[in-house]
Amino acid sequence: MKRILMLGLALVLGACTTAQQQTAQQDAAKAQQIIANGCLIVQPTLESVQVIDPALTPFVVANGAFCAAVSNVNVSSLSTMVGTSIPQAEKLVQSSTLIPADQKPIIIGSLTAFQVALSSALVVFNQAPVTPVAPAPASAASGV
């Protein structure tokens, strides 16, 4: 009896996994299109702001590389984004002179939430994200 139940459970879980994989592939295709559309707006905007604040140059370059590779977005590139790109963006926010000090925690909080969401998605795909690099404390970033 236990074997029959275990076999039935394995079949049900296997069917769910296949359906979930198909849904995940469809969702990934939608995400790629959304990212590509976002890049059409975000990258030119970042490049314009970079003219005013050259400290954003590393982030603009990283975002440009990400946008260029959007058609090849995969678990590995998302893992790298979680571990390196988002922490780098947090550092740049901290060091930017154009962002008001009272707005920096909001932006960093949003980046952190995005990082957690991507990390959770990677867990769903059974892929450990790259270990995130902690952003520099505010006092270290401002040189105080």
Secondary structure, DSSP 8 states (H G I E B T S, - for coil): -HHHHHHHHHHHHHHHHHHHHHHHHHHHHHHHHHHHHHHHHHHHHHHHHHHH-GGGHHHHHHHHHHHHTGGG--HHHHHHIIIIIHHHHHHHHHH-SSS-TTTHHHHHHHHHHHHHHHHHHHHHTT-----------HHHHHT-
